């Protein structure tokens, strides 16, 4: 897909330059990257924007629009999401950016990012937070720190712009913003708390994000994003009572609560009471149970798939038991259909009628199954031998398969169905299959993914969310894909 950028040309030559610069990239109107931008490294004031450099890319605030603009990350061409320094040159309207992997230049008048350049960065005198500024309840300034009720945050940069707005960069608390005429600071956070997004789930207008440790980044908690208000909430293991394990492997959203599969059990979040509780496997059994891989809810039972078999949590009795004989199976994924529960394992496909407790091997697939989605009448499977996508649109219809070599060497697989579209997450991007036409395509970072190592998928109306090793990406498929039902 070609990259489309909003240009404000003053001459035909500028129009041509804008078109040439966007010819080989992705369509920026369809994609948005969500990385952790709460560790601010540098602040800069442009002609009509404020730039916030972070360890997850660059945030942009449009002062005339009074709104947040599209972020800039490696997807847009940054050499690295870790921004070290920035400087804005008013003579050219360019923002010069320095990262550990090289420099780049944001041409604000063309809204185009180009790599390279050897800018001269000037140290700006260290700013100070005015004494009469009012901090949020529970926070106060002490030297170079913002002290909070449970944690302190280092002040990394302070900027008072030409419109008398105060901007405060912090290490972990996000960005502080205040209109000096009113003197009240509001801290604005952005992006999932975890860089390695291993699990996603839709909960009404919310999207939940879970993550795991990964090469120097450590899982601290889970994140919730309100798609209506563009607000982020964070629930950290050390700060939230009842949340005792932040190594999240899967998320299941139900009408009354949200479940988080972890390395040592499951965590329950009651939406109505805003309360948390951790169920550890070791509480009920002396047998070692591997990390949770998948969950399905069936009435008062929560079925829990793990790397060492199947367990079931009886919610009214608050007891957990291990399913005898299942320790021979590694549960890869689980899904709930209209009348049947399905489990993908390393020894084939298994099913259990809703309301019952007996699991039976299915003749549909006797080879290792890496993923399953059984919502509605359609059953979609990711088979390991040979690596392929298997789809049956209706119980009475025949199955159709598509080759899926990308799944062969992938450590994690996720599959999600949206109508007649099936999305498969792999370590090499996303495979999108149209089950009506048979057409398929691969989606990679060149199309807009923040990383090609995709861990999880969540469907939310006209958008598809992808959890990756470098954050999350949101794709507006409705503006890009042709829907045969509209013919």
Order of alpha helices (4+ residues) and beta strands (2+ residues): alpha-beta-beta-beta-beta-beta-beta-beta-beta-beta-beta-beta-beta-beta-beta-beta-beta-beta-beta-beta-beta-beta-beta-beta-beta-beta-beta-beta-beta-beta-beta-beta-beta-beta-beta-beta-beta-beta-beta-beta-beta-beta-beta
